[in-house]
Amino acid sequence: MSGRPIDPTGSEKKGSSGRTTEPRKVVEIFCDGACQGNPGPGGWGAILRYQGTEKEISGGEPDTTNNRMELTACLEAIRCLKEPCRVVIQTDSQYLAKAFNDGWLEKWQQNGWRAAGGHPVKNRDLWEELLRLTARHQITWRWIRGHAGHPENERCDRLAVAARDHAARATRPGGGRPGQTSKA
C-alpha cells in the first residue's frame, strides 16, 4: 500500500491487479429536452463541464416526443466523453433520473423490457444505448426542478428550444434538414 491518503471522493479506480490506477476525470453534464406537441418537433440541449471548461451541444428531430429528447440529450452528452469518467448528470426529467436511481431499468430488463402494467417499455432503443454508454463511467444521477431558475438547466432549455424550432422550420417546404449543432 502506498503512503498516499485514500481519496474520499472515490475518484480512484482499482485495476485488475487491485492497484490504484489514475483517478478518473470528474465531468458535470446538464441536459434537457423540449417538444412542441407530444409527438411533434423536438430538440435537446446539453452542457458538459470539466475543470471550468464548458461545451454546449444540441440537436433536434422533426417528429419525436419529449421523453425521447430528454434521453437523447443525455446520450449525446455521454457520447462526447473520450475516456471513462466520474460523471454527475443533472436533469429535470424524472423519467430519466428515476429509471437509474429507483431501479426502473433493472425491473424493466428483468421483466423482458415490460413496464409494471405489462406493456412494452417505450424508448427501449434509447434505454439500451444509455445502458451501453454509461457502463464505462461512474455516474451520479441528480434530478433538478425544471423552469425553477437553475442557470444550467435554463441554458439547456434554451438550447433545446432553439434546436426544436430549427427542426420545426426544417420540416417546412424549403426549410432544409434538421441536424446537430455544437458550440464550444
N, C-alpha and C positions, 0 to 999 in steps of 0.2 A: 504494500500500500504506500502511495506517495505521501509526502508531507504536506500536500496542499489541502486546504479545507474543502469539505464537501459543499457542493453547490446546492443551497437550499431551494433554488428555483427549479431544480430538476432539468436544467438545460444540458447537462452532460448525458451522453448515452453510453451504454456498455456495448462493446464489440463482442464478437463470438467468443473471444478468449476471456471475457469477463473484465478486461481492462477498459478504463475510461478512454473514450475517443474524443475528438474535438467537440466542443459544445455546438449545439445547433443554433442557427440564427433565429432570432425572435422577430416574427413578422406580424403586423396587425392588418387585418382585412375588414373593411366595412363594405357592405353590399346591400343593394335594394333593387326591386323590380317595379315596373309600372305597366298598366294595361288600360287602354281606353275601350270599355266594353270588356266582357269576360265570357267568351273569347273576343278578341279584336286585336288591333295593332298594339304591340308591346315593346318595352325597352328595359334594359338593365344597365346598372352602373355599379362600379366598384372602385374603391381606393385601396391600394396596397401601401403600407408604410414600413420602412426598415431604417432604423437609426436616423430618423428625421427626414429621410428622402421619401417622397411620395410619387406614385404613379396612378393615374386615373385611366380606367378603361370603360368602354360602354359599347352597346350594340343593340340591335332591335330586330324584330320579326313582324311581318305584316299580319299574321293571323296566329294568335297564341293566347295563353292565359296568364294571369298574374302569377300564379304559383310557378309556372314554367320559367317566368322571367326571374323570380326570386332565386330559384335553383340555378339558373344559367349564370346569374351574376356571381354566385359563389363558385361555380365550376370554372368559369373563365378566369377568375382571380387565382384560384389554386393552380390552374394550368400555367400561370406566369412564374411560378416558383421553380427554380432551376435545380434545387437540391432539397433534401429532407430538412424541414424547419420545424420550429415550435411556432404555432400559428394561433392567434386569438382572432376568431371570426365574430364580428358583431353584426347582427341582422335584426330587422324589425319583423321578420317572418317567423311567427310561432310555428308554422308548418315545418320550416327548416330546423329551427332550434330544438323543438320538441322531438323531432324524428331522431336526432342524435342524443339529446340529453335525457329523454324519457324512455328510451329503448324501443321506440316505434319501429325502427329499421330492423332490429333483431326479431321482433314479433312478426313483422311482415314476411321476413325471409323464412322463419320457422313455419309460417302458415302458407308457404308456397306463393308468396307475393300477393296474399289476400289480406284486406283490411279487416277490422273487427267485425263488420257486418257481412263478411264473406265475399264482398265484391273485389275485383282486381284493384290493386294499388294503382292510382293514377301517377303518371310520370315515371314509371318504373325505369325507363331508359336512362333518365337523368339521375335517379337514385343510384342505379348500378354504377354509373360513371363516377358519381360522387364517392361512393364506397371505394372504388378502384383508386381514385386520385388521392383520397385522404389517408389511405393505408400507410403511406410512406412518411406521413407527418404526425407530429404530436399536436392535436388540435383541442382548443378550448372553445366551446360554443357559448356565446352570450347573446341573450335576447335584449333588445333595447326598444323602448316605445317609439313608434314612428310618429313623425309630424309633431314632435314634442320639443323641438329646439336643439336636438343633438347635432352639433355642427357637421360632423362627417356624414351622418345619416341624411341630413338635409342636402348636402352636396351630392351624395349618391342618388337621392331622389331627383335632383335637377338633371344629373347625367342621364338617368333612366327616362325621364320625361322627354328630354331633348332627343334621345335615341328613338323613343316611341313615336314622337312627332315626325321624325325623319322617316321611320318605317311607314307611317300612315301616308305621308306625301309620296313616298316611292311607289305605293300601290296605285296611285292615280295615273291616268294616261300621261306619258311623257315625264313621269316623276323619277325615273331611274330605278335603281335597285337598292334595297336596304343592305347595310353592311356594318361591320365593326369599326369603331373608331378608337384611337388610342391617343392619349395626351400625357406626355411625360412630365 
